[in-house]
Amino acid sequence: HLVESGGGSVQAGGSLRLSCVASGGTGSDYSMGWFREIEGNARKGVAAIDSDGRTTYADFLTGRFSISKDNSNTLTLQMNDLKPEDIGMYYCAADRIALGPLVRAGGRTYPALLEYWGQGSQVTVYS
């Protein structure tokens, strides 16, 4: 129900864009967000946009990423000034619960916690 595209390999300081198309049951009452795999099966919130339009970003981003969602339920993460520490597998997620608090808390999120996940997009940054 969530299909991701984008990602890839870029030199440090460059930009990438991740996209996630939602279909089949993820309506306007869903919050959507991006999570990065940290270890094992655990993921950490990067950015989220809740059903009320409120956006939340992880503190470590320092304004480098921007999340948006259009009327066709396509979620986008614009990643600028990429750094080696941004390397990882990024997953799009959607759920009826607000995802902003998960991002703000900075804790671990496991796949079973949220209703829908994308297939993952690899981001590699080289210096």
N, C-alpha and C positions, 0 to 999 in steps of 0.2 A: 504494500500500500504506500510505501515511501521509496522512491527511486532516486538515487543520488547520481550526480555527474559533477565533473570538474576535478579538482585536485591535480597532482602531478609533482614535478620537480622544478625548483626555482632557485636562483642564486639569492643569498642573503640580501635583504633590502628590497626584494622584488615583491610581486603581488600574485595572488591566486584567487579564484572565485569558486565556491562550492554552491551547487544548486540541489534542491530536493523537491521533487514533485509529489504531492500528496493526492491520493485518489481513493475511492471506495470506502467511505465512512468517516473520513477525517474532515468534518465540517468546520464552520466558523466558531464553534464552541470549543475547539481544540487549541491548546497551546503547542507551540513548536519550538525546537531548539537544536543546538549543536553540542555534541559531547565528544571529548577526545579520550581514547583508550589510554589508561595509565599503567596498569599491570594486571596480568591475568585477565579476568573478565570485567574488571572494574573500569568505570568511565567517570570523567570529571566534566562538569558543565563548563562550556565556553561562552555561550550566549543564548538567550532565549527571547521569544516574543510571545507574550501571553494573549489569551483570547480578547482581552480588553485593549490590546495594542501596546501595552507597556513592554519596554525592552530592558533587559538586564545583561550585564557583561561581567565576566570574571575579572577580578582586580588585576591580575597579572597582565592583562591585555594592554593597559595604558593607552586606550583609544585607538589601537591599530586595526581592530576589526569592526565591521558594521553588519548588523543583521537586518533583514527586511523580508517582507512577505507581500506578494501581490494578490490581486483579486482572484487569480486562478489557483490560489493555494500553493504557489511555488515559493519555497523558502530559499533565501540566498544568504551566504556568508561571504562578504568581501574581506579578504585578508591582505592587509598592506604592511609594508616594512617587516617582512617575515624574517624570523630569526631561527637559528638552529634549534632552540628550545621549543619551537612550534612544531617540530617534526612529530608525526604520529598518524594514527588512523582516526578519522573524524566520522562521527555518526550523526545523522539526522534523527530526531525523535519527535513523537507527537503523543499527546495524552490530554485527557479532560482536566487533569489537575494542573495547577500553575507550575511552570518550570522555572520561573524567575527565582523563587526561593531556593531551588536546588543549585542553581548557578551561584547565587549569592553566598550560600553556605560553604561552597567549595569542597564538599565532601565527595565520597564515592557514590556513584549510581550504578546499579547493576541492571542488566537487560530485563530481568523479570519485573522490575519496578514499574516500567513504563509500557504503554500499550503497543506502540508501533515504533519500529526502528528501520532505518535504511540499511543498505548493504555495506556501507563504509566506503570512505574515500581516503586514499593515502596522500599525505602531504610530506614532501621531502624538501629540505632546505640545505643547500651546500654553500660553503664559504669559498 
